[in-house]
Amino acid sequence: MDAIRKGATYFAFAFFGAVLALSLYSHFNSVDKKAVVDEQKPIQLSSYSQPAVLPQVQLPDLTLAAEKSVSAVVHITIKSKNEYYDNNNQLFEFFFGPRGNGNQEQQYSMAAGSGVIISEDGYIVTNNHVVESAVDIEVILNNNHKYSAKVIGRDPNTDIALIKIDAKNLTVLPWGDSESLRLGEWVLAVGNPFNLTSTVTAGIVSAKSRSIGIMSGQMPMESFIQTDAAVNPGNSGGALVNSRGELVGINTAIASRTGSYTGYSFAIPASIVHKVVEDIRKFGEVQRALLGVTIKNIDDELAKKLKLDRMDGIYVDETSEVGAARQSGLKKGDVIMSINSTKVNSVAELQEQIGKHRPGDQVAVVVWREGAEKLFNVTLRNAKGNTAVVKEAISILGAEFGDISDKDMERLNIKQGVQVLKITSGKLKNAGVRPGFIITDVNKISVGSVEDIKRIISQTNDKKPVLIEGIYPDGKWTYYVFNLNE
């Protein structure tokens, strides 16, 4: 009995203790919950910081530049001759069918490009590759007025051509400073891609002084402005414009594996374009200044090989005997640092700086030699080693030229030629050439345009005679020989 009472007592104490524990747990747990509910302050880590409010990026307003540009950029359509096809050729007829009577059929092709009006009286700059093979050029303004154009001059070395239409009071795109362009600066490409007239695209300058190896002249010069503004076939010769509506380049090429725009386009800087067109207008031919050096870009391999203590500048590998550099004191092993205080670190940059000048101009050249900088004042020269003005090759002949009709070519049984319309004082008059003579070959090379004659004569050594062959309208064949330097 005592054992039962003792067990009951233990049980009662245990039960009472359990009830007391539950009561205390419930009390303290409700206090903690209330404290959490009442506390509204967020918990923050010591390393946490509120995100800063980024300033709004103000993009340039390009609307004014676009409006100014479209009226000064023109659409150019070109008709050019293809090769002759023999109508009596059975293989030709198998593919194309009979082409009518006669032995030959002249074929023509059409192409298009863009141009920029640079004077109120109708001078227009475009690419050489747009008009180089043209027999007919038509210019269409933004207001749809159409004009026939003639080629004033071309320069394959820079891929620039100057053409002219007979018009007045045209909208002109002012020249801008291409050298002041900065990487990342916004620009517009204005032209006529795929015959979509007055098209404007925008992008940024992604590189400067870029060389891509596309020029075809005897002394090619490349220092392109690279942009990501969309450019496509038909944009060639169009304007690259800054945000102020100024011409800073002529769109010329794209980097593409498909033939269409894939991200990069290239424009000839206005500094080069302006000089080329002014030379053509004033002299009839580009007056190309030369420093007279063979140069190399400095890379890590060349620097180690030559033990150069610096990587910037342009390495002088050789100087020409009668060139401006050697005559002024520059020599092999010099590193050209700057031209007229403008730093040059690539061949393209040096070409651009020299390309702005004419023979006879003086430039300040700083070179690194034997651990020190040295300044040389260099008077630039032409390809012949002097500072004289180079005359346009075609002007030496002293004549006005014109095209031959298809009918006359068929009657005379000739493929192509250039007719002498008028004789003035010059080489042709002295040689006995009469008006009406049709030049078919110069130095045994067939010609079909005045540009062909100009190219051949300009490439002829002054000490060698020029042979001109052709036919008169009465069917009489003859030839003439003369020297350029007499």
C-alpha positions as CSV (number, residue, x, y, z in Angstrom):
1,M,0.0,0.0,0.0
2,D,2.8,2.3,0.8
3,A,4.5,1.4,-2.5
4,I,1.3,2.4,-4.3
5,R,1.0,5.7,-2.6
6,K,4.7,6.4,-3.3
7,G,4.3,5.6,-7.0
8,A,1.2,7.8,-7.3
9,T,3.1,10.7,-5.7
10,Y,6.0,10.3,-8.2
11,F,3.5,10.3,-11.0
12,A,1.8,13.4,-9.7
13,F,5.1,15.3,-9.5
14,A,6.1,14.2,-13.0
15,F,2.7,15.2,-14.4
16,F,2.8,18.6,-12.7
17,G,6.4,19.2,-14.0
18,A,5.3,18.3,-17.5
19,V,2.4,20.7,-17.4
20,L,4.6,23.5,-15.9
21,A,7.2,22.9,-18.7
22,L,4.6,23.1,-21.5
23,S,3.1,26.3,-19.9
24,L,6.5,28.0,-19.8
25,Y,7.4,26.9,-23.4
26,S,4.1,28.3,-24.7
27,H,4.6,31.6,-22.9
28,F,8.2,32.2,-24.1
29,N,7.4,31.1,-27.7
30,S,4.5,33.5,-28.0
31,V,6.8,36.4,-26.8
32,D,9.4,35.5,-29.5
33,K,6.8,35.5,-32.2
34,K,5.4,38.8,-31.2
35,A,8.9,40.3,-31.2
36,V,9.5,39.1,-34.8
37,V,6.1,40.5,-35.9
38,D,6.7,43.9,-34.4
39,E,10.2,44.2,-35.7
40,Q,9.9,45.5,-39.3
41,K,13.5,46.5,-40.0
42,P,15.1,44.4,-42.7
43,I,18.3,42.5,-41.9
44,Q,21.3,43.6,-44.2
45,L,24.7,42.0,-44.6
46,S,27.6,44.3,-43.9
47,S,28.9,44.0,-47.5
48,Y,25.6,44.9,-49.1
49,S,25.2,48.3,-50.7
50,Q,22.3,49.9,-52.5
51,P,22.8,50.0,-56.4
52,A,23.8,53.4,-57.7
53,V,21.5,55.1,-60.1
54,L,23.3,55.1,-63.4
55,P,23.1,58.4,-65.4
56,Q,21.1,58.3,-68.6
57,V,23.3,58.0,-71.7
58,Q,22.5,60.9,-74.1
59,L,22.7,59.6,-77.6
60,P,23.4,62.1,-80.4
61,D,20.5,63.5,-82.4
62,L,21.4,62.5,-85.9
63,T,18.2,63.8,-87.6
64,L,19.6,67.1,-88.7
65,A,22.7,65.4,-90.1
66,A,20.6,62.9,-92.0
67,E,18.3,65.6,-93.4
68,K,21.3,67.6,-94.6
69,S,23.0,64.6,-96.2
70,V,20.3,63.0,-98.3
71,S,19.9,66.1,-100.5
72,A,23.6,66.2,-101.2
73,V,24.1,62.4,-101.9
74,V,23.2,61.3,-105.5
75,H,22.3,58.0,-107.2
76,I,24.6,57.1,-110.0
77,T,23.7,54.7,-112.8
78,I,26.4,53.4,-115.2
79,K,26.2,51.9,-118.6
80,S,29.5,50.0,-119.5
81,K,30.7,47.9,-122.3
82,N,31.2,44.2,-122.0
83,E,33.4,42.0,-124.2
84,Y,32.4,41.5,-127.9
85,Y,30.8,38.3,-128.8
86,D,31.2,36.6,-132.2
87,N,27.8,35.9,-133.7
88,N,29.2,33.3,-136.0
89,N,30.6,31.3,-133.1
90,Q,28.7,28.1,-132.9
91,L,29.4,27.6,-129.2
92,F,28.0,31.1,-128.5
93,E,24.8,30.4,-130.5
94,F,24.4,27.1,-128.7
95,F,24.1,28.9,-125.4
96,F,22.5,32.2,-126.5
97,G,20.9,31.6,-129.9
98,P,21.5,33.5,-133.1
99,R,22.1,37.2,-132.6
100,G,21.3,38.5,-136.1
101,N,23.6,39.7,-138.9
102,G,27.2,40.9,-138.6
103,N,30.3,39.4,-137.1
104,Q,30.2,41.0,-133.7
105,E,27.6,42.1,-131.1
106,Q,28.5,44.7,-128.5
107,Q,27.0,43.9,-125.1
108,Y,26.4,46.4,-122.3
109,S,25.8,46.0,-118.6
110,M,24.2,48.4,-116.1
111,A,25.5,49.1,-112.6
112,A,24.8,51.6,-109.9
113,G,26.5,53.5,-107.1
114,S,26.4,56.7,-105.1
115,G,28.1,60.1,-105.2
116,V,28.4,63.3,-103.1
117,I,27.8,66.8,-104.4
118,I,30.8,69.0,-103.3
119,S,30.0,72.2,-105.3
120,E,26.9,74.1,-106.2
121,D,27.8,74.0,-109.9
122,G,27.8,70.2,-110.2
123,Y,31.0,68.6,-109.1
124,I,30.4,65.2,-107.6
125,V,32.9,62.9,-105.9
126,T,32.5,59.1,-106.1
127,N,34.6,55.9,-106.2
128,N,36.8,55.2,-109.2
129,H,35.5,51.6,-109.3
130,V,32.0,53.0,-109.8
131,V,32.8,54.9,-113.1
132,E,36.0,53.5,-114.4
133,S,34.4,51.4,-117.2
134,A,31.4,53.7,-117.9
135,V,30.4,54.8,-121.3
136,D,27.3,56.6,-120.1
137,I,26.8,58.0,-116.6
138,E,23.4,59.3,-115.3
139,V,23.1,61.1,-112.0
140,I,19.8,61.2,-110.2
141,L,19.3,63.8,-107.4
142,N,17.3,63.2,-104.3
143,N,14.4,65.3,-105.9
144,N,14.5,62.8,-108.9
145,H,16.0,65.2,-111.4
146,K,18.3,63.4,-113.8
147,Y,21.5,64.6,-115.4
148,S,24.1,63.2,-117.8
149,A,27.5,63.3,-116.2
150,K,31.1,63.3,-117.5
151,V,34.3,62.1,-115.8
152,I,36.6,64.9,-114.9
153,G,39.3,62.6,-113.5
154,R,40.0,59.3,-111.8
155,D,42.6,58.1,-109.3
156,P,42.9,54.3,-109.0
157,N,45.5,54.7,-106.2
158,T,42.9,56.1,-103.8
159,D,39.8,54.8,-105.6
160,I,38.5,58.3,-106.0
161,A,36.8,59.8,-109.1
162,L,35.5,63.3,-109.8
163,I,32.5,63.7,-112.2
164,K,30.4,66.7,-113.2
165,I,26.8,67.5,-114.2
166,D,25.5,70.6,-115.8
167,A,23.5,72.1,-113.0
168,K,23.5,75.1,-110.6
169,N,22.5,75.9,-107.0
170,L,22.8,72.3,-105.9
171,T,22.8,71.3,-102.2
172,V,26.4,70.7,-101.1
173,L,27.7,68.6,-98.2
174,P,30.4,70.5,-96.4
175,W,33.8,69.0,-95.7
176,G,34.5,67.7,-92.2
177,D,37.7,66.9,-90.3
178,S,38.2,63.2,-90.7
179,E,41.4,63.3,-88.5
180,S,39.4,64.5,-85.5
181,L,37.2,61.5,-85.6
182,R,37.4,59.4,-82.4
183,L,36.8,55.8,-81.8
184,G,33.2,55.2,-80.7
185,E,32.0,58.4,-82.4
186,W,28.6,58.2,-84.2
187,V,28.6,58.5,-87.9
188,L,26.0,58.1,-90.7
189,A,26.4,56.2,-94.0
190,V,24.3,57.8,-96.8
191,G,23.8,56.1,-100.2
192,N,21.7,54.0,-102.4
193,P,22.2,50.3,-101.5
194,F,20.4,47.8,-103.8
195,N,19.0,50.9,-105.7
196,L,17.1,51.9,-102.5
197,T,17.7,55.7,-102.9
198,S,18.5,58.0,-100.1
199,T,19.1,55.4,-97.5
200,V,20.7,56.4,-94.1
201,T,22.3,54.0,-91.6
202,A,24.1,54.8,-88.4
203,G,27.0,53.3,-86.5
204,I,30.2,54.2,-84.7
205,V,33.8,54.6,-85.8
206,S,35.3,51.2,-84.9
207,A,38.9,51.7,-86.2
208,K,41.0,54.2,-88.1
209,S,43.9,54.0,-90.5
210,R,42.9,50.5,-91.6
211,S,44.6,48.8,-94.6
212,I,42.7,46.0,-96.3
213,G,44.6,45.6,-99.5
214,I,42.0,46.4,-102.2
215,M,43.5,49.3,-104.1
216,S,44.5,48.7,-107.7
217,G,46.8,51.6,-108.6
218,Q,50.5,51.7,-109.2
219,M,51.0,53.4,-105.8
220,P,48.0,52.3,-103.8
221,M,47.3,54.2,-100.6
222,E,45.0,52.9,-98.0
223,S,44.0,54.4,-94.6
224,F,40.4,53.6,-94.2
225,I,37.9,54.7,-91.5
226,Q,36.3,51.5,-90.3
227,T,32.7,51.7,-89.1
228,D,29.8,49.4,-88.2
229,A,27.3,51.5,-90.1
230,A,25.5,49.1,-92.6
231,V,26.8,49.5,-96.1
232,N,25.8,47.3,-99.1
233,P,26.4,47.2,-102.9
234,G,25.3,50.5,-104.2
235,N,26.6,52.5,-101.3
236,S,30.0,52.8,-103.0
237,G,30.8,56.5,-103.5
238,G,28.3,57.6,-100.9
239,A,28.9,59.8,-97.8
240,L,30.2,59.0,-94.4
241,V,28.9,61.9,-92.3
242,N,29.5,63.0,-88.7
243,S,26.8,64.1,-86.3
244,R,27.1,67.7,-87.5
245,G,26.3,66.8,-91.1
246,E,29.8,67.1,-92.4
247,L,31.5,64.8,-95.0
248,V,34.2,62.8,-93.2
249,G,34.6,60.0,-95.7
250,I,33.6,58.2,-98.9
251,N,32.1,54.8,-98.3
252,T,34.1,52.3,-100.5
253,A,34.1,48.7,-99.3
254,I,32.7,46.1,-96.9
255,A,34.3,43.1,-95.2
256,S,32.1,40.3,-96.3
257,R,32.1,36.6,-97.3
258,T,28.7,36.9,-98.9
259,G,28.9,40.1,-100.9
260,S,26.5,41.9,-98.5
261,Y,27.1,43.7,-95.2
262,T,28.2,41.5,-92.3
263,G,29.4,44.0,-89.8
264,Y,32.2,46.2,-91.0
265,S,32.4,48.9,-93.7
266,F,35.3,51.1,-94.8
267,A,35.5,54.7,-96.0
268,I,38.2,56.8,-97.5
269,P,39.0,59.7,-95.1
270,A,37.9,63.2,-96.2
271,S,41.4,64.5,-95.7
272,I,42.6,62.3,-98.6
273,V,39.4,62.7,-100.7
274,H,39.6,66.5,-100.5
275,K,43.2,66.7,-101.6
276,V,42.6,64.3,-104.6
277,V,39.6,66.1,-106.0
278,E,41.3,69.5,-105.6
279,D,44.3,68.1,-107.5
280,I,42.1,66.8,-110.3
281,R,40.3,70.1,-110.6
282,K,43.5,72.2,-110.6
283,F,46.0,70.1,-112.3
284,G,44.0,67.4,-114.2
285,E,45.9,64.7,-112.3
286,V,46.8,63.9,-108.7
287,Q,50.1,65.4,-107.5
288,R,51.4,62.6,-105.4
289,A,54.0,63.5,-102.8
290,L,56.5,60.8,-101.8
291,L,58.8,60.6,-98.8
292,G,61.1,58.2,-100.6
293,V,61.3,55.4,-98.0
294,T,60.6,51.7,-97.7
295,I,59.0,51.1,-94.4
296,K,57.7,48.4,-92.1
297,N,55.3,48.2,-89.2
298,I,57.1,47.4,-85.9
299,D,55.9,44.2,-84.3
300,D,57.4,42.1,-81.5
301,E,59.4,39.9,-83.9
302,L,60.9,42.8,-85.8
303,A,61.7,44.6,-82.5
304,K,63.6,41.6,-81.2
305,K,65.4,41.0,-84.5
306,L,66.6,44.6,-84.7
307,K,67.0,45.0,-81.0
308,L,64.7,48.0,-80.9
309,D,64.0,49.5,-77.5
310,R,60.5,50.7,-78.4
311,M,57.5,49.4,-80.3
312,D,55.9,52.6,-81.5
313,G,56.7,54.3,-84.8
314,I,57.5,53.0,-88.3
315,Y,60.8,51.4,-89.2
316,V,62.8,52.7,-92.2
317,D,64.1,49.7,-94.1
318,E,65.5,51.7,-97.0
319,T,65.7,55.1,-98.5
320,S,65.6,55.8,-102.3
321,E,68.6,57.5,-103.8
322,V,66.9,60.6,-105.1
323,G,64.1,60.5,-102.6
324,A,63.1,63.3,-100.2
325,A,64.0,61.3,-97.0
326,R,67.7,60.6,-97.9
327,Q,68.3,64.1,-99.2
328,S,67.0,65.5,-95.9
329,G,69.2,63.2,-93.7
330,L,66.9,60.2,-92.9
331,K,68.6,56.8,-93.2
332,K,68.0,53.1,-92.9
333,G,67.3,52.1,-89.3
334,D,65.5,55.2,-88.3
335,V,62.1,54.9,-86.6
336,I,59.7,57.6,-87.8
337,M,57.7,58.7,-84.8
338,S,55.6,61.6,-86.2
339,I,54.7,63.7,-89.3
340,N,53.9,67.3,-88.5
341,S,53.4,66.4,-84.8
342,T,50.9,63.7,-85.7
343,K,52.0,60.3,-84.3
344,V,52.3,57.5,-86.8
345,N,52.4,53.9,-85.7
346,S,51.5,52.1,-88.9
347,V,52.2,52.2,-92.6
348,A,48.6,53.3,-93.3
349,E,48.9,56.2,-90.8
350,L,52.1,57.4,-92.4
351,Q,50.6,57.2,-95.9
352,E,47.6,59.2,-94.8
353,Q,49.8,62.0,-93.5
354,I,52.0,62.2,-96.5
355,G,49.0,61.7,-98.9
356,K,47.6,65.1,-97.8
357,H,50.5,66.9,-99.4
358,R,51.9,67.8,-102.8
359,P,55.5,67.6,-104.1
360,G,57.3,70.7,-102.8
361,D,55.5,70.8,-99.5
362,Q,57.7,70.6,-96.4
363,V,56.9,68.3,-93.5
364,A,58.4,68.0,-90.0
365,V,59.5,64.4,-89.5
366,V,60.6,63.2,-86.0
367,V,62.6,60.0,-85.9
368,W,64.1,57.9,-83.1
369,R,67.8,57.3,-83.7
370,E,70.4,56.0,-81.3
371,G,68.3,56.5,-78.2
372,A,67.2,60.0,-79.0
373,E,64.6,61.9,-81.1
374,K,65.8,63.9,-84.0
375,L,63.8,66.4,-86.1
376,F,64.2,66.7,-89.9
377,N,62.4,69.2,-92.2
378,V,61.7,67.2,-95.4
379,T,60.7,68.7,-98.7
380,L,58.5,66.1,-100.4
381,R,59.1,65.0,-104.0
382,N,57.2,63.4,-106.9
383,A,57.9,60.0,-108.4
384,K,60.6,61.4,-110.7
385,G,62.5,62.8,-107.7
386,N,61.7,66.5,-108.2
387,T,59.1,69.0,-107.0
388,A,57.6,69.9,-110.5
389,V,53.9,69.7,-111.2
390,V,53.1,66.5,-113.0
391,K,51.0,67.3,-116.1
392,E,48.0,65.2,-117.0
393,A,49.1,62.6,-119.6
394,I,46.2,63.1,-121.9
395,S,46.7,66.9,-122.1
396,I,50.1,66.4,-123.7
397,L,48.4,65.0,-126.8
398,G,46.5,68.3,-127.5
399,A,43.2,67.0,-128.7
400,E,39.5,66.5,-127.8
401,F,38.2,63.0,-128.0
402,G,34.8,61.3,-128.4
403,D,33.1,58.0,-128.6
404,I,32.4,56.1,-131.9
405,S,28.9,55.0,-132.7
406,D,28.1,51.3,-133.0
407,K,27.1,51.9,-136.6
408,D,30.5,53.3,-137.5
409,M,32.4,50.5,-135.8
410,E,30.3,48.0,-137.7
411,R,31.0,49.9,-141.0
412,L,34.8,50.0,-140.4
413,N,34.9,46.5,-138.9
414,I,36.6,47.6,-135.7
415,K,35.9,46.4,-132.2
416,Q,36.5,49.7,-130.3
417,G,38.4,52.9,-130.5
418,V,38.5,56.6,-129.6
419,Q,37.9,59.3,-132.2
420,V,39.9,62.5,-132.4
421,L,37.3,65.3,-132.6
422,K,39.5,68.4,-132.5
423,I,43.2,69.0,-132.7
424,T,45.0,71.8,-130.7
425,S,48.7,72.3,-130.1
426,G,50.4,69.2,-128.8
427,K,51.9,65.8,-129.7
428,L,49.2,64.7,-132.1
429,K,49.3,67.8,-134.2
430,N,53.1,67.7,-134.4
431,A,52.9,64.0,-135.5
432,G,50.4,64.9,-138.3
433,V,47.2,63.4,-136.9
434,R,44.0,65.0,-138.5
435,P,40.6,65.4,-136.9
436,G,38.4,62.3,-137.4
437,F,41.2,59.8,-136.8
438,I,40.1,56.8,-134.7
439,I,42.7,55.6,-132.3
440,T,42.4,51.8,-131.9
441,D,45.7,50.9,-130.3
442,V,48.4,52.7,-128.2
443,N,51.7,50.9,-127.8
444,K,50.1,47.8,-129.2
445,I,47.3,47.9,-126.5
446,S,43.7,48.1,-127.6
447,V,41.8,51.2,-126.4
448,G,38.1,51.9,-126.0
449,S,38.1,55.1,-124.0
450,V,40.1,58.2,-123.2
451,E,40.9,56.7,-119.8
452,D,42.6,53.8,-121.6
453,I,44.8,56.2,-123.5
454,K,45.6,58.2,-120.4
455,R,46.5,55.1,-118.5
456,I,48.8,53.7,-121.2
457,I,50.6,57.0,-121.8
458,S,51.0,57.7,-118.1
459,Q,52.7,54.3,-117.7
460,T,55.1,54.9,-120.7
461,N,58.7,55.8,-119.9
462,D,59.6,59.3,-121.0
463,K,62.5,58.0,-123.0
464,K,60.5,55.5,-125.0
465,P,58.4,56.5,-128.1
466,V,54.6,56.3,-128.2
467,L,53.0,54.3,-131.1
468,I,49.4,55.2,-132.0
469,E,47.6,53.1,-134.6
470,G,44.1,53.6,-136.0
471,I,41.8,54.2,-139.0
472,Y,40.3,57.3,-140.7
473,P,36.5,57.4,-141.5
474,D,37.3,56.6,-145.1
475,G,38.8,53.2,-144.1
476,K,42.5,54.2,-144.4
477,W,44.7,52.5,-141.7
478,T,47.8,54.4,-140.5
479,Y,50.0,54.9,-137.5
480,Y,52.0,57.7,-135.8
481,V,55.1,57.7,-133.6
482,F,56.2,60.5,-131.2
483,N,58.3,61.0,-128.0
484,L,56.7,62.4,-124.9
485,N,59.8,64.4,-123.8
486,E,60.4,66.3,-127.0
